[in-house]
Amino acid sequence: LFVRLQGNVPVGNRELWKRGAIAFPREPWNNRLWQLLEEEISTRQKESAFETLPEEIEEIVVSAEEEILKLDIEEEILEPGEAVVDIVEEKMPSEMSTSQPAIEDRPANVYEAVLPFILHSLEQPLEDKALAERLNVEVVRQIKDWLQTAMEEGKVIKNKSKPVTYLANQPAMEYGPRGIYEAVLPFILRNLEQPLDHKTLAERLEIKPRQTQIWLKRAVEEGKVIKNKNPVTYVANPGVNRLW
């Protein structure tokens, strides 16, 4: 909920702001509206985190001290601050860990995994072939499929004047992998816990068989996937980290 806090501000607006509403961007508006709104949301989230974090940390430290009192250990055995640090770290909320993305932040399918790369590349209009080349996707038909889905969702706009180009209709979200192959690889490995031929894998991932073959070849060369013969199937290398 956004509320106006500039000029003659109603009392109700200030009360809503105190209860968590977000201030509508102040004039002058020197940027796109969605960017201004995102900045206000980010600022409000940081303020909320700053207000609540000390209390949360205090509860953790108090709990840690209680745990120390329960331990029947001579004081001189402990290094100064040793037990406190160990217990506080053990009790830190799991969401503070940055080792792996949270489950809710992970893409649900291959299309969601590649969408940030598509939107980022389409900040300026591009033809489908140029987009495929920029993203290192060898099968242009695969790019066309993803573009069609993105247009149906209203995330990409198609300019029908010749040459036909595509433009992102919303900002791209930041995402960890360096490229599309790295973004798709976890889905390949998870689906290859049991041997599959490339066509079956392509059906499961909802991508073109030819593009699947290209990515499988790279994964085999990197030692992340094992290729079996007679019949030709692929299986994830059990010694390789599945990424998530």
C-alpha positions in Angstrom: 0.0 0.0 0.0 1.5 3.4 -1.1 0.4 6.6 0.7 1.2 10.3 -0.1 3.4 12.0 2.5 4.2 15.2 0.6 2.3 18.5 0.8 -0.9 18.7 2.7 -0.9 15.2 4.2 -4.1 13.7 5.7 -3.8 12.3 9.3 -4.9 8.9 8.0 -2.0 8.7 5.6 0.5 9.2 8.4 -1.2 6.6 10.5 -1.1 4.1 7.6 2.6 4.9 7.1 3.3 4.2 10.8 1.6 0.8 10.4 3.8 -0.3 7.5 2.5 1.5 4.4 5.0 2.7 1.9 5.5 6.4 1.0 4.6 7.3 -2.6 7.7 8.7 -4.3 8.3 12.4 -3.8 8.5 14.8 -6.6 10.3 15.6 -8.8 10.0 12.2 -10.6 13.2 11.8 -12.5 12.9 8.2 -13.3 10.4 5.6 -14.4 7.5 5.0 -12.1 8.2 1.3 -11.4 11.9 2.2 -10.6 10.8 4.9 -8.1 8.3 2.5 -6.5 10.9 -0.2 -6.2 13.3 2.2 -4.5 10.6 3.2 -1.9 9.8 -0.5 -1.3 13.5 -1.2 -0.7 13.9 1.7 1.6 10.9 0.7 3.7 12.1 -2.9 3.9 15.5 -1.7 5.2 13.8 0.5 7.8 11.7 -2.4 9.0 14.7 -4.7 9.2 16.6 -2.1 11.2 13.7 -1.7 13.6 13.2 -5.4 14.3 16.7 -6.9 14.0 18.2 -5.7 17.3 15.3 -7.3 19.3 15.7 -10.5 17.4 19.5 -10.6 18.0 18.9 -9.7 21.7 16.6 -12.7 22.1 19.2 -15.0 20.5 22.0 -13.7 22.8 19.8 -14.1 25.9 18.9 -17.6 24.8 22.6 -18.3 24.3 23.5 -17.1 27.8 20.8 -19.3 29.3 22.3 -22.3 27.5 25.8 -21.4 28.8 24.4 -21.4 32.4 23.1 -24.9 31.9 26.6 -26.2 31.0 28.4 -27.5 34.0 31.8 -26.4 32.7 34.6 -24.7 34.7 34.9 -21.0 33.6 38.7 -21.3 33.1 38.3 -24.0 30.4 36.5 -21.6 28.1 38.3 -19.1 25.9 36.7 -15.6 26.4 33.5 -15.4 24.3 34.0 -18.9 22.8 30.8 -20.5 24.0 28.7 -17.4 23.4 29.8 -17.2 19.8 29.3 -20.9 19.1 25.8 -21.0 20.5 24.7 -17.7 18.9 25.8 -18.9 15.5 24.1 -22.2 16.0 20.8 -20.5 16.8 20.9 -17.9 14.0 17.8 -18.2 11.8 18.4 -20.4 8.7 17.3 -17.6 6.4 20.4 -15.6 7.4 22.5 -18.2 5.6 23.7 -17.4 2.1 25.1 -20.7 1.1 22.1 -21.7 -1.0 19.1 -19.8 -2.4 15.9 -20.2 -0.3 13.5 -22.7 -1.8 10.9 -20.1 -2.5 13.5 -18.1 -4.5 14.3 -21.0 -6.8 12.7 -21.1 -10.3 9.9 -23.7 -10.6 10.9 -24.8 -14.1 13.3 -24.1 -17.0 11.3 -21.2 -18.4 11.4 -19.4 -15.1 15.1 -20.0 -14.8 15.9 -18.4 -18.2 13.3 -15.6 -18.0 15.6 -13.1 -16.1 18.2 -13.5 -18.9 15.6 -12.8 -21.6 14.2 -9.7 -19.8 17.7 -8.4 -19.2 18.7 -8.8 -22.8 15.5 -7.2 -24.0 16.0 -3.9 -22.3 16.6 -2.7 -25.9 14.6 -4.2 -28.8 16.1 -7.3 -30.4 15.1 -9.8 -33.0 14.7 -13.4 -31.9 17.9 -14.5 -33.8 19.9 -11.8 -32.1 18.5 -12.7 -28.7 19.4 -16.4 -29.3 22.9 -15.4 -30.2 23.3 -13.2 -27.2 22.1 -15.9 -24.8 24.1 -18.7 -26.5 21.0 -20.6 -27.3 21.7 -22.5 -30.6 18.1 -23.4 -31.4 16.2 -20.2 -32.4 12.9 -22.1 -32.1 13.6 -22.6 -28.5 13.9 -18.8 -28.0 10.7 -18.3 -29.9 8.8 -20.7 -27.5 10.1 -18.8 -24.5 9.3 -15.4 -26.1 5.7 -16.6 -26.8 5.2 -17.6 -23.2 6.6 -14.3 -22.0 4.3 -12.4 -24.3 1.3 -14.4 -23.1 2.2 -13.4 -19.5 2.6 -9.7 -20.5 6.3 -9.7 -19.7 7.5 -9.1 -23.3 6.1 -6.9 -26.0 6.3 -7.8 -29.7 6.9 -5.0 -32.2 5.4 -6.3 -35.5 6.9 -3.7 -37.7 9.7 -5.1 -39.8 12.1 -6.3 -38.6 10.1 -8.0 -35.9 11.6 -7.2 -32.5 10.9 -7.9 -28.9 11.1 -5.7 -25.8 10.9 -6.4 -22.1 7.7 -5.1 -20.5 9.0 -5.3 -16.9 12.4 -5.1 -15.2 14.6 -8.2 -15.0 15.1 -9.7 -11.5 18.6 -10.4 -10.4 19.5 -14.1 -10.5 22.7 -16.0 -9.5 23.7 -18.1 -12.5 26.2 -16.6 -15.0 24.2 -17.8 -18.1 21.3 -19.8 -19.4 23.2 -23.2 -19.4 24.1 -22.7 -15.7 20.5 -21.8 -14.9 19.1 -24.9 -16.7 21.8 -27.4 -15.5 20.2 -28.0 -12.0 17.0 -29.1 -13.8 18.9 -31.5 -16.1 20.8 -33.1 -13.2 17.7 -33.5 -11.0 15.8 -35.2 -13.9 18.7 -37.5 -14.6 18.8 -39.3 -11.3 17.6 -42.3 -13.4 18.9 -42.8 -17.0 16.8 -41.0 -19.7 17.2 -40.5 -23.5 17.4 -36.9 -24.7 13.8 -36.8 -26.0 12.3 -37.9 -22.8 14.4 -35.4 -20.9 13.3 -32.7 -23.4 9.6 -33.5 -22.8 10.1 -33.3 -19.0 11.9 -29.9 -19.2 9.6 -28.6 -22.0 12.4 -27.6 -24.3 13.4 -28.6 -27.8 15.1 -32.0 -28.2 17.9 -30.4 -30.3 18.7 -27.8 -27.6 18.6 -30.6 -25.0 21.2 -32.5 -26.9 23.5 -29.5 -27.1 23.3 -28.9 -23.3 23.7 -32.7 -22.6 26.9 -32.8 -24.7 28.3 -29.9 -22.7 27.4 -31.5 -19.4 29.0 -34.8 -20.5 32.2 -32.9 -21.5 32.2 -31.3 -18.1 31.8 -34.6 -16.3 28.5 -33.7 -14.8 26.5 -36.2 -16.8 27.4 -39.7 -17.9 26.4 -41.0 -21.4 25.5 -44.6 -21.8 25.4 -46.5 -25.0 23.1 -49.2 -26.5 20.6 -47.6 -26.0 21.9 -44.1 -25.6 20.8 -42.6 -22.3 22.1 -40.0 -19.9 22.4 -40.1 -16.1 23.7 -37.5 -13.7 27.2 -38.2 -12.3 26.6 -39.2 -8.7 29.8 -37.5 -7.6 28.7 -34.1 -8.9 26.9 -31.5 -6.7 23.3 -31.1 -7.9 23.6 -27.4 -7.1 20.3 -27.3 -5.2 
